[in-house]
Amino acid sequence: MAFGEAKSKVIECLNNGCVFHEERDDIDVKNLLSTGAVSISTVTTIIGRARGNNYFSSPHHYDSEVDVHVIKTTHSGQHWYIKWYFTEPDCVFISVHK
């Protein structure tokens, strides 16, 4: 999946509330979206402003059939790291942090 498609699809999931969070250690630090420390609106804005050079994807370490999408970008003077994958029709966030 190319960046434009991944970006459109994740924004659609965010706008439609089709969002889940992967269980992980340090979720309170590594996934600020899951804890409510950052809003869906803010994450949508950050992803919406990201460009292709801020993006890469790689296979999930537990299931190589699943592509994990990553955006590393700067928004409002802060560096952001956002990592997710898709499970139709939803997206699952692994990381959303500064």
N, C-alpha and C positions, 0 to 999 in steps of 0.2 A: 504494500500500500504506500503510495506516495504521500508526501507531506500535506499537500492541499486536501486530499481525501481524508487523511487522519485528523487534520485540524477541523474540517467541517463536521465530521462525524462526532468528534468528542464534544464540540460546542453544541451540537444537536442533543447529545445525551445530557449535557449539563442543563440546557434549557428545558428539557422534558423531564428532568428529575430521574433519569435512568442512570443513577450513580451508585456505585458500591465501593467498598474499601477493602483491600487485602489485609488480612491479619498479619501483624509483624511486631517485632520488638521495637521499643521506643516510638510507638505510633504517635505519642503526644509531641514528639520532636520532628519526626519524619513525615507525618501526614497532617498538616495543619487544617486541611479541609475536613478531615474526619472528626477532628476535635471541635470544629466550629471557630477556631482561631482566625480563619480566613474564610470568606464567603464564596459561594458558588459564583456570584457576580464578579468578584475579584479574579477568581481563577479563569472565568470566561474571558475577561478583559486581557489578562496576561497572555493566554493562549491566542486570543484573537489578534494581538499585536505582534506575536512572534513571527519570524520569517524562516524560510527554509534552512538558512545557515545556523539557526538555533536548534535544529531538530536532527535526531537520528533514531534509528530503531534497531532492535536486535532480538534474537529469540529469548523467550522467558527461560530462566535457569531451571525451572521445574518441568516445563513442557515446551520443547523446541518447536512445536507446531504453532505456538502462540507468539505473535509479534508484540514486543513491548516498545512503546513509543515514549520518547524522552525529549523534553524541551528544556534547554538551559538558556535563560535570557535575563535581561535586566528590565525591571519595571519600577518606576518611581524611585530610582536610585538604589534599588536593592536587587541582588542577584537571586533568581528563582530557579528551582529544579522541580520539574513536574514530570511524573512517570506514570503511565497507565497502559492498559490493554483492553481489548474489546471482548465481551461475551455477549453475542447478539441477544437482545437489542441494547444491551447495557455497556457501560464502560466501568472498569475497575481501577481505582487509583491506588498505586503502590506508594508514591511519594508526592507530597506537595510541601516544599519547604524552602526557606531562604538559605 
